[in-house]
Every structure is written in structure tokens, then in C-alpha cells.
């Protein structure tokens, strides 16, 4: 019996993520495609008819655009690969969506660096709050 705290749709999402990653690896080595495509997450609807595959592309913007077009074009092949390896009556329809999470992470890092540099700049401009050897703290 399956664990009720680990729903079937979550198990299917993990399986689809693994299978789509394998399929992408085969496609990239077979066709020597530019840009490294990585599956970051898969979300499956509760009825298990649709799966949204989130991916990132390592490379320049041209590679990202090419990968997006290539994935949209070959989504039926990816679905067939998943259907071949999963024992379900209906394999979920795959939708590939570019994951913007890495870009958000870079933006957050930039904002944190700006905040850190502002804090460093303000403490230097107003002066240090700790006394130096020349100053008498009791005065």
C-alpha cells in the first residue's frame, strides 16, 4: 500500500523528472545540441493528465531560445519516452516552461551585495563607533 502522505501525483512528478532528464541527455548527446538543458522541477496535476516540466539552459541567450523552440517541438517525443517507461493508462501531456528561479536568485544576490556595500559605505562616512588608541573612552 502506498504512503498516503506521499501522493501518487508527487511520485509521478519525480518519475517524470527523472525520465525527461534521461531523454534530454540522450537527445543532447545524439544530436550534439548546444546549451545544457537541466530539468529543475516537474509539477503534475492531481488527475495526472498534465505535467509542467521546468528547465534551465546553461549558455548564451541564443542557446536558450533554441532550446525553448526545440523542447516545444519535441514534447510529443518526450511524452512517448515517458509513456514507454511508466505503467499508466494515459501518460501525462508534457508542457515545457523555462524556469526563471536561477535568474531570481542572481537578482537577490545582487540586491544583497548592494545592501552590503551601502552598509559598508555608511559606516565609513559616519565614522567608526569603536574608540581608537588615540581616543580616550572615559573622556
ROGU-247005 format. One record per residue: residue number from 1; x, y, z of N, C-alpha, C in turn. Coordinates in steps of 0.02 Angstrom, whole numbers, always signed. Example, Ala and Ser with C-alpha at 12.3 -4.5 7.8 and 13.67 -1.06 7.14 Angstrom:
<sites>
1;+660;-284;+390;+615;-225;+390;+660;-165;+390
2;+642;-112;+354;+684;-53;+357;+645;+2;+394
</sites>
This chain:
<sites>
1;+42;-59;+0;+0;+0;+0;+44;+62;+0
2;+23;+112;-37;+62;+173;-43;+55;+215;+20
3;+105;+255;+31;+106;+300;+88;+58;+359;+74
4;+5;+369;+113;-42;+423;+99;-13;+493;+105
5;+43;+500;+141;+73;+566;+147;+117;+583;+87
6;+124;+536;+42;+164;+546;-19;+120;+530;-78
7;+79;+578;-100;+28;+566;-151;+57;+539;-217
8;+15;+505;-252;+35;+475;-315;+59;+527;-366
9;+28;+585;-367;+49;+637;-414;+121;+660;-400
10;+141;+662;-336;+210;+681;-319;+259;+627;-341
11;+239;+564;-332;+282;+509;-354;+289;+510;-430
12;+234;+523;-465;+237;+527;-538;+279;+587;-560
13;+275;+643;-525;+314;+702;-543;+389;+686;-538
14;+409;+652;-486;+480;+633;-478;+502;+585;-533
15;+459;+538;-550;+475;+491;-603;+480;+526;-670
16;+433;+571;-685;+435;+609;-748;+498;+652;-751
17;+517;+683;-695;+578;+723;-694;+639;+681;-712
18;+643;+622;-683;+700;+577;-697;+699;+554;-769
19;+641;+535;-795;+637;+510;-863;+649;+564;-915
20;+622;+623;-904;+634;+678;-952;+708;+698;-951
21;+740;+696;-893;+812;+710;-889;+851;+659;-929
22;+833;+595;-923;+867;+543;-962;+856;+554;-1036
23;+794;+569;-1055;+778;+581;-1126;+817;+640;-1153
24;+821;+695;-1114;+859;+753;-1136;+933;+737;-1145
25;+960;+697;-1099;+1030;+679;-1104;+1043;+638;-1168
26;+998;+592;-1183;+1005;+553;-1245;+1001;+599;-1307
27;+953;+645;-1306;+944;+690;-1364;+1004;+735;-1373
28;+1031;+761;-1319;+1087;+808;-1324;+1150;+773;-1348
29;+1161;+712;-1326;+1222;+677;-1349;+1214;+651;-1420
30;+1153;+632;-1438;+1142;+605;-1505;+1146;+659;-1558
31;+1118;+717;-1544;+1114;+770;-1593;+1164;+826;-1582
32;+1207;+821;-1531;+1256;+872;-1514;+1225;+941;-1512
33;+1174;+949;-1471;+1138;+1012;-1467;+1174;+1061;-1422
34;+1175;+1125;-1441;+1208;+1175;-1398;+1166;+1190;-1336
35;+1199;+1212;-1284;+1165;+1230;-1223;+1147;+1169;-1182
36;+1164;+1170;-1120;+1149;+1114;-1075;+1081;+1127;-1043
37;+1033;+1083;-1056;+965;+1089;-1029;+960;+1046;-967
38;+937;+1075;-913;+930;+1039;-849;+858;+1045;-826
39;+828;+989;-808;+760;+990;-781;+765;+1007;-706
40;+732;+1061;-686;+736;+1083;-617;+677;+1059;-575
41;+619;+1052;-606;+560;+1032;-568;+506;+1008;-615
42;+462;+966;-590;+403;+943;-627;+344;+947;-581
43;+290;+975;-605;+228;+979;-567;+174;+941;-607
44;+142;+894;-575;+90;+854;-607;+23;+874;-576
45;-28;+881;-618;-95;+896;-593;-121;+837;-553
46;-167;+849;-506;-193;+793;-465;-225;+737;-506
47;-254;+753;-564;-283;+700;-605;-231;+665;-649
48;-168;+688;-646;-110;+658;-680;-116;+658;-756
49;-153;+707;-784;-158;+712;-856;-110;+762;-886
50;-86;+808;-846;-40;+859;-870;+20;+865;-823
51;+78;+876;-854;+139;+886;-814;+175;+947;-842
52;+193;+992;-798;+232;+1051;-817;+304;+1038;-798
53;+348;+1039;-848;+419;+1025;-838;+456;+1091;-839
54;+487;+1109;-783;+527;+1170;-778;+600;+1153;-793
55;+631;+1195;-834;+700;+1181;-855;+741;+1246;-856
56;+807;+1238;-853;+853;+1293;-863;+902;+1274;-917
57;+932;+1324;-948;+980;+1313;-1001;+1044;+1349;-983
58;+1099;+1312;-984;+1164;+1342;-971;+1194;+1362;-1038
59;+1204;+1426;-1047;+1232;+1450;-1110;+1205;+1519;-1126
60;+1226;+1546;-1184;+1203;+1613;-1203;+1128;+1614;-1220
61;+1102;+1674;-1229;+1031;+1684;-1242;+1008;+1648;-1306
62;+1052;+1643;-1356;+1034;+1609;-1419;+1020;+1535;-1405
63;+1061;+1505;-1361;+1051;+1434;-1343;+985;+1425;-1306
64;+968;+1474;-1265;+905;+1469;-1227;+845;+1471;-1274
65;+848;+1517;-1322;+793;+1522;-1370;+788;+1459;-1413
66;+845;+1432;-1434;+846;+1371;-1474;+819;+1312;-1433
67;+839;+1307;-1370;+816;+1253;-1327;+740;+1257;-1316
68;+715;+1317;-1306;+643;+1326;-1296;+603;+1302;-1357
69;+626;+1322;-1416;+592;+1300;-1477;+598;+1225;-1487
70;+657;+1198;-1473;+669;+1127;-1482;+625;+1086;-1434
71;+619;+1108;-1372;+579;+1071;-1323;+505;+1074;-1340
72;+482;+1131;-1363;+411;+1137;-1382;+397;+1091;-1442
73;+444;+1086;-1487;+436;+1044;-1547;+439;+970;-1531
74;+481;+950;-1483;+491;+879;-1469;+454;+855;-1406
75;+408;+894;-1381;+369;+874;-1322;+332;+808;-1333
76;+303;+796;-1392;+270;+731;-1402;+319;+672;-1398
77;+381;+681;-1421;+431;+628;-1416;+449;+615;-1343
78;+454;+667;-1304;+469;+659;-1233;+411;+623;-1198
79;+351;+640;-1217;+293;+606;-1188;+293;+532;-1206
80;+310;+516;-1268;+314;+446;-1288;+367;+409;-1249
81;+423;+441;-1236;+476;+410;-1196;+451;+397;-1125
82;+417;+445;-1095;+390;+436;-1028;+337;+380;-1028
83;+294;+380;-1079;+241;+329;-1083;+270;+259;-1089
84;+325;+254;-1124;+357;+188;-1133;+385;+161;-1067
85;+407;+205;-1023;+439;+184;-961;+394;+185;-899
86;+334;+213;-904;+289;+217;-848;+226;+176;-863
87;+205;+138;-813;+146;+96;-822;+84;+133;-800
88;+57;+173;-845;-4;+210;-833;-50;+201;-894
89;-114;+210;-883;-160;+206;-940;-149;+264;-988
90;-138;+323;-960;-126;+383;-1001;-64;+418;-975
91;-16;+428;-1019;+43;+466;-999;+24;+540;-997
92;+52;+577;-950;+34;+648;-945;+60;+688;-1005
93;+22;+737;-1024;+43;+783;-1076;+96;+829;-1046
94;+153;+836;-1081;+208;+875;-1054;+207;+946;-1082
95;+217;+992;-1037;+224;+1063;-1057;+290;+1087;-1028
96;+334;+1112;-1072;+400;+1135;-1050;+397;+1210;-1038
97;+419;+1231;-978;+419;+1301;-958;+489;+1319;-933
98;+515;+1374;-959;+581;+1397;-937;+577;+1419;-864
99;+622;+1394;-823;+623;+1410;-752;+662;+1474;-741
100;+630;+1524;-713;+664;+1588;-700;+693;+1592;-630
101;+691;+1538;-593;+717;+1537;-525;+792;+1555;-521
102;+835;+1528;-565;+905;+1548;-561;+915;+1623;-573
103;+877;+1652;-619;+883;+1724;-631;+860;+1763;-569
104;+808;+1740;-537;+786;+1772;-475;+839;+1768;-421
105;+872;+1710;-416;+925;+1702;-366;+982;+1750;-378
106;+1001;+1759;-442;+1055;+1806;-459;+1034;+1876;-440
107;+971;+1894;-453;+946;+1961;-436;+947;+1972;-361
108;+928;+1922;-323;+929;+1928;-250;+1000;+1936;-225
109;+1048;+1898;-254;+1118;+1906;-235;+1143;+1976;-249
110;+1124;+2004;-307;+1145;+2072;-324;+1116;+2122;-274
111;+1053;+2114;-257;+1023;+2160;-208;+1056;+2155;-140
112;+1072;+2094;-119;+1106;+2086;-55;+1176;+2117;-56
113;+1211;+2112;-112;+1277;+2143;-118;+1271;+2219;-115
114;+1219;+2246;-148;+1208;+2318;-146;+1193;+2341;-74
115;+1153;+2304;-39;+1137;+2322;+30;+1201;+2318;+73
116;+1241;+2265;+62;+1303;+2258;+99;+1352;+2314;+85
117;+1356;+2335;+22;+1402;+2390;+5;+1376;+2456;+33
118;+1311;+2466;+36;+1284;+2527;+67;+1300;+2528;+141
119;+1292;+2472;+175;+1307;+2469;+246;+1380;+2485;+259
120;+1424;+2458;+217;+1496;+2472;+224;+1511;+2545;+211
121;+1478;+2574;+162;+1489;+2644;+144;+1463;+2692;+196
122;+1407;+2677;+228;+1380;+2723;+278;+1421;+2722;+342
123;+1448;+2664;+360;+1487;+2662;+422;+1553;+2698;+413
124;+1580;+2698;+353;+1642;+2734;+341;+1630;+2809;+339
125;+1573;+2829;+312;+1559;+2901;+306;+1543;+2932;+374
126;+1509;+2896;+417;+1491;+2924;+482;+1545;+2915;+534
127;+1591;+2872;+519;+1645;+2860;+567;+1634;+2796;+605
128;+1686;+2773;+634;+1683;+2711;+671;+1654;+2723;+740
129;+1615;+2675;+765;+1586;+2684;+831;+1633;+2656;+886
130;+1685;+2621;+867;+1731;+2595;+918;+1788;+2645;+927
131;+1809;+2655;+989;+1863;+2703;+1002;+1930;+2675;+977
132;+1973;+2721;+955;+2039;+2702;+933;+2088;+2711;+991
133;+2151;+2694;+980;+2201;+2701;+1032;+2212;+2773;+1052
134;+2203;+2818;+1005;+2216;+2890;+1018;+2160;+2921;+1059
135;+2098;+2893;+1053;+2041;+2923;+1089;+2038;+2893;+1159
136;+2016;+2934;+1205;+2007;+2912;+1274;+1933;+2896;+1283
137;+1914;+2833;+1294;+1843;+2816;+1301;+1812;+2845;+1364
138;+1852;+2861;+1415;+1823;+2887;+1477;+1811;+2961;+1474
139;+1834;+2995;+1422;+1826;+3068;+1419;+1761;+3091;+1396
</sites>
